[in-house]
Amino acid sequence: MSMNNTLLRAAGSLVGIAALTLALGCSDQASRTRKHMIKACMSNDVSEENCKCAIDKMLEKHPIEEMMAIEDKRKAPPPEIFEDVANATLACVRKNGL
């Protein structure tokens, strides 16, 4: 499997799980959401270190509040989120190695 396919799958998993989990709207949900996102990322053959790094980078640009707003509108996340997650993951892989 190519690196691009892995990154795109990881991005889709992260955004999907974040949107689903954030729909609950609990204040303590942020920690659980981050853990679920890490687990989803790792299921796509990305290391825990790189997943944590990528999620942190993604949440800097797309805060949890934004993810919740996307879910509340009942529409798919904008395409740039997928690209941002893929770019964040790639940057972390380049920085930390596989």
C-alpha positions as protocol buffer text, in pm:
chain_id: "A"
residue {
  index: 1
  type: MET
  ca { x: 0 y: 0 z: 0 }
}
residue {
  index: 2
  type: SER
  ca { x: 133 y: 345 z: -87 }
}
residue {
  index: 3
  type: MET
  ca { x: 204 y: 614 z: 172 }
}
residue {
  index: 4
  type: ASN
  ca { x: -59 y: 841 z: 13 }
}
residue {
  index: 5
  type: ASN
  ca { x: -330 y: 575 z: 42 }
}
residue {
  index: 6
  type: THR
  ca { x: -237 y: 511 z: 405 }
}
residue {
  index: 7
  type: LEU
  ca { x: -246 y: 883 z: 484 }
}
residue {
  index: 8
  type: LEU
  ca { x: -582 y: 932 z: 314 }
}
residue {
  index: 9
  type: ARG
  ca { x: -732 y: 633 z: 498 }
}
residue {
  index: 10
  type: ALA
  ca { x: -596 y: 767 z: 826 }
}
residue {
  index: 11
  type: ALA
  ca { x: -738 y: 1111 z: 752 }
}
residue {
  index: 12
  type: GLY
  ca { x: -1080 y: 969 z: 675 }
}
residue {
  index: 13
  type: SER
  ca { x: -1079 y: 759 z: 989 }
}
residue {
  index: 14
  type: LEU
  ca { x: -972 y: 1050 z: 1209 }
}
residue {
  index: 15
  type: VAL
  ca { x: -1234 y: 1290 z: 1077 }
}
residue {
  index: 16
  type: GLY
  ca { x: -1511 y: 1030 z: 1082 }
}
residue {
  index: 17
  type: ILE
  ca { x: -1443 y: 922 z: 1438 }
}
residue {
  index: 18
  type: ALA
  ca { x: -1403 y: 1280 z: 1556 }
}
residue {
  index: 19
  type: ALA
  ca { x: -1735 y: 1383 z: 1403 }
}
residue {
  index: 20
  type: LEU
  ca { x: -1917 y: 1081 z: 1541 }
}
residue {
  index: 21
  type: THR
  ca { x: -1773 y: 1111 z: 1889 }
}
residue {
  index: 22
  type: LEU
  ca { x: -1806 y: 1488 z: 1910 }
}
residue {
  index: 23
  type: ALA
  ca { x: -2174 y: 1465 z: 1827 }
}
residue {
  index: 24
  type: LEU
  ca { x: -2229 y: 1369 z: 2191 }
}
residue {
  index: 25
  type: GLY
  ca { x: -2112 y: 1715 z: 2294 }
}
residue {
  index: 26
  type: CYS
  ca { x: -1979 y: 1623 z: 2640 }
}
residue {
  index: 27
  type: SER
  ca { x: -1708 y: 1848 z: 2780 }
}
residue {
  index: 28
  type: ASP
  ca { x: -1494 y: 1552 z: 2886 }
}
residue {
  index: 29
  type: GLN
  ca { x: -1538 y: 1407 z: 2539 }
}
residue {
  index: 30
  type: ALA
  ca { x: -1228 y: 1585 z: 2404 }
}
residue {
  index: 31
  type: SER
  ca { x: -988 y: 1346 z: 2575 }
}
residue {
  index: 32
  type: ARG
  ca { x: -1183 y: 1040 z: 2464 }
}
residue {
  index: 33
  type: THR
  ca { x: -1213 y: 1180 z: 2113 }
}
residue {
  index: 34
  type: ARG
  ca { x: -838 y: 1228 z: 2090 }
}
residue {
  index: 35
  type: LYS
  ca { x: -782 y: 870 z: 2210 }
}
residue {
  index: 36
  type: HIS
  ca { x: -1029 y: 735 z: 1952 }
}
residue {
  index: 37
  type: MET
  ca { x: -861 y: 938 z: 1680 }
}
residue {
  index: 38
  type: ILE
  ca { x: -521 y: 799 z: 1778 }
}
residue {
  index: 39
  type: LYS
  ca { x: -657 y: 446 z: 1769 }
}
residue {
  index: 40
  type: ALA
  ca { x: -818 y: 502 z: 1427 }
}
residue {
  index: 41
  type: CYS
  ca { x: -498 y: 651 z: 1291 }
}
residue {
  index: 42
  type: MET
  ca { x: -289 y: 363 z: 1423 }
}
residue {
  index: 43
  type: SER
  ca { x: -526 y: 114 z: 1259 }
}
residue {
  index: 44
  type: ASN
  ca { x: -395 y: 250 z: 929 }
}
residue {
  index: 45
  type: ASP
  ca { x: -34 y: 148 z: 995 }
}
residue {
  index: 46
  type: VAL
  ca { x: 79 y: 484 z: 1133 }
}
residue {
  index: 47
  type: SER
  ca { x: 284 y: 482 z: 1455 }
}
residue {
  index: 48
  type: GLU
  ca { x: 134 y: 610 z: 1779 }
}
residue {
  index: 49
  type: GLU
  ca { x: 393 y: 889 z: 1792 }
}
residue {
  index: 50
  type: ASN
  ca { x: 303 y: 1007 z: 1442 }
}
residue {
  index: 51
  type: CYS
  ca { x: -70 y: 975 z: 1507 }
}
residue {
  index: 52
  type: LYS
  ca { x: -47 y: 1188 z: 1822 }
}
residue {
  index: 53
  type: CYS
  ca { x: 162 y: 1442 z: 1637 }
}
residue {
  index: 54
  type: ALA
  ca { x: -79 y: 1455 z: 1340 }
}
residue {
  index: 55
  type: ILE
  ca { x: -388 y: 1484 z: 1558 }
}
residue {
  index: 56
  type: ASP
  ca { x: -235 y: 1767 z: 1759 }
}
residue {
  index: 57
  type: LYS
  ca { x: -145 y: 1951 z: 1437 }
}
residue {
  index: 58
  type: MET
  ca { x: -493 y: 1894 z: 1292 }
}
residue {
  index: 59
  type: LEU
  ca { x: -664 y: 2018 z: 1609 }
}
residue {
  index: 60
  type: GLU
  ca { x: -456 y: 2338 z: 1599 }
}
residue {
  index: 61
  type: LYS
  ca { x: -606 y: 2420 z: 1261 }
}
residue {
  index: 62
  type: HIS
  ca { x: -948 y: 2258 z: 1311 }
}
residue {
  index: 63
  type: PRO
  ca { x: -1043 y: 2289 z: 1679 }
}
residue {
  index: 64
  type: ILE
  ca { x: -1288 y: 2054 z: 1841 }
}
residue {
  index: 65
  type: GLU
  ca { x: -1552 y: 2327 z: 1832 }
}
residue {
  index: 66
  type: GLU
  ca { x: -1523 y: 2336 z: 1453 }
}
residue {
  index: 67
  type: MET
  ca { x: -1561 y: 1960 z: 1434 }
}
residue {
  index: 68
  type: MET
  ca { x: -1874 y: 1982 z: 1650 }
}
residue {
  index: 69
  type: ALA
  ca { x: -2021 y: 2253 z: 1426 }
}
residue {
  index: 70
  type: ILE
  ca { x: -1963 y: 2036 z: 1121 }
}
residue {
  index: 71
  type: GLU
  ca { x: -2145 y: 1748 z: 1287 }
}
residue {
  index: 72
  type: ASP
  ca { x: -2433 y: 1970 z: 1406 }
}
residue {
  index: 73
  type: LYS
  ca { x: -2496 y: 2081 z: 1048 }
}
residue {
  index: 74
  type: ARG
  ca { x: -2530 y: 1715 z: 947 }
}
residue {
  index: 75
  type: LYS
  ca { x: -2301 y: 1749 z: 650 }
}
residue {
  index: 76
  type: ALA
  ca { x: -1972 y: 1595 z: 556 }
}
residue {
  index: 77
  type: PRO
  ca { x: -1655 y: 1766 z: 673 }
}
residue {
  index: 78
  type: PRO
  ca { x: -1511 y: 2001 z: 412 }
}
residue {
  index: 79
  type: PRO
  ca { x: -1251 y: 1835 z: 189 }
}
residue {
  index: 80
  type: GLU
  ca { x: -970 y: 2054 z: 325 }
}
residue {
  index: 81
  type: ILE
  ca { x: -991 y: 1875 z: 660 }
}
residue {
  index: 82
  type: PHE
  ca { x: -896 y: 1547 z: 494 }
}
residue {
  index: 83
  type: GLU
  ca { x: -607 y: 1718 z: 317 }
}
residue {
  index: 84
  type: ASP
  ca { x: -498 y: 1892 z: 639 }
}
residue {
  index: 85
  type: VAL
  ca { x: -494 y: 1562 z: 831 }
}
residue {
  index: 86
  type: ALA
  ca { x: -300 y: 1391 z: 552 }
}
residue {
  index: 87
  type: ASN
  ca { x: -50 y: 1680 z: 540 }
}
residue {
  index: 88
  type: ALA
  ca { x: -13 y: 1679 z: 919 }
}
residue {
  index: 89
  type: THR
  ca { x: 47 y: 1303 z: 918 }
}
residue {
  index: 90
  type: LEU
  ca { x: 302 y: 1332 z: 639 }
}
residue {
  index: 91
  type: ALA
  ca { x: 483 y: 1615 z: 822 }
}
residue {
  index: 92
  type: CYS
  ca { x: 498 y: 1405 z: 1138 }
}
residue {
  index: 93
  type: VAL
  ca { x: 624 y: 1098 z: 950 }
}
residue {
  index: 94
  type: ARG
  ca { x: 894 y: 1311 z: 788 }
}
residue {
  index: 95
  type: LYS
  ca { x: 990 y: 1458 z: 1126 }
}
residue {
  index: 96
  type: ASN
  ca { x: 978 y: 1139 z: 1333 }
}
residue {
  index: 97
  type: GLY
  ca { x: 1029 y: 867 z: 1073 }
}
residue {
  index: 98
  type: LEU
  ca { x: 795 y: 574 z: 1033 }
}
